[in-house]
Amino acid sequence: MNVLVTGSAGFIGAYVRDALHRDGHTMIPFDGDQDVRDLIGVARAIRDDNVEAVINLAGVLGTSETFGDGERRAADVNIVGAVTIFDAAALAGIPVVQIGTGHKGQPNPYAITKGAAEDLALARAQWKGERITVVRAYHAYGAGQKAFPPHGHSRVRKIIPSFICRALTGMPVELNGDGTQLIDLVHVADVADVLVAAIGGPYGIVTEAGTGKATSVYAAATKVIERCGSRSQIELLPGRDGEPEGATVVAADPACAAHPWPWRLTETIEAYRGHLTGQGIAA
C-alpha cells in the first residue's frame, strides 16, 4: 500500500517508515511546507500518489509550553488538522490511523486538543461509518529522539533523551515536580508497529500502545544514571503548568506485546553515547 504519513519527519515518523517498509508498504511523506489544515493540499497528495491509507502523526507538542500563544496553534493543528485529514480520507474512501496521547484528560492545551481529535475520530467512525481508528501512544523512547525539539520550544524536554544526555555528560539530571509521577515507557519501534497494524482495523476503537507497566519519573532517572555509569545527581525542579503532581499516565489495557521499558534502555543509551562522542563531547 501507499501510506500517507503526516508528521513523517518527526521521531515516531522515522520508525513508522521502517515498519511500513518492512511490511512491504511505501511511505508517502507529508511534512515540511505541506499543511495538514489545507484540505485541497491533502486531497491532492492522496490523489497524486495513489494513497490507500493515512497515518496522522502531525501535532503541536508540549504541556506548559502550549499555554498562551501556543493554545491557538495547538487547537489549529491538533484539532482542525485532524478533521481536515478525516475529510480528505473520507472523500477518497480510505482509512485513517489517528495518533492519540496517553496524557488525555490532563489540564493542558496539548492533552485537551489531542483528546478532542481522538473523540472526533471515534464519533465519525461510529456515526458516519468512516474507517478511522485511534492509537494512543504512551511515553515513546528510543534512538533519534531529540532532547530539545526544534521550532524554538527550548523548554520542551523529552524525558529519556534529556536524562541520558545529562547523565552521559555529568550534568544534574533534572526532574520537574517530586518525581512521583507514574509513566509508561514504551520503545518507539513498538509504537510504530501498532500504528502500522492499525491500518487494517478494527475501526472506531482506541488501541493503547503501551506496556501497562508503571514507572515513576524518579525511578526512570535513577535507572538511566545507573545504566550510563554516571555520577550525576538528581535535581528536582518546580512542577510545570498542566502536569498535576502525582499524575498517572499508564496504559490500562495494552493491546500490543510491547517490551518492558528497561529491555531496550541500554541500546538507547549507547546510541546517544555514540552521538555525543561523535560531536566531540566526552561521555
Secondary structure as UniProt FT lines:
FT   STRAND          2..6
FT   TURN            7..9
FT   HELIX           11..22
FT   TURN            23..24
FT   STRAND          26..30
FT   TURN            32..33
FT   TURN            36..37
FT   HELIX           39..48
FT   TURN            49..50
FT   STRAND          53..56
FT   HELIX           64..66
FT   HELIX           69..74
FT   HELIX           75..81
FT   HELIX           82..92
FT   STRAND          96..101
FT   TURN            102..105
FT   HELIX           109..128
FT   STRAND          132..137
FT   STRAND          139..141
FT   TURN            143..144
FT   TURN            151..152
FT   TURN            154..155
FT   HELIX           159..168
FT   TURN            169..170
FT   STRAND          173..176
FT   STRAND          182..183
FT   STRAND          185..187
FT   HELIX           188..197
FT   HELIX           198..200
FT   STRAND          206..209
FT   STRAND          215..216
FT   HELIX           217..228
FT   STRAND          234..237
FT   TURN            241..242
FT   TURN            245..246
FT   STRAND          248..249
FT   HELIX           261..264
FT   HELIX           265..278
FT   TURN            279..280
//
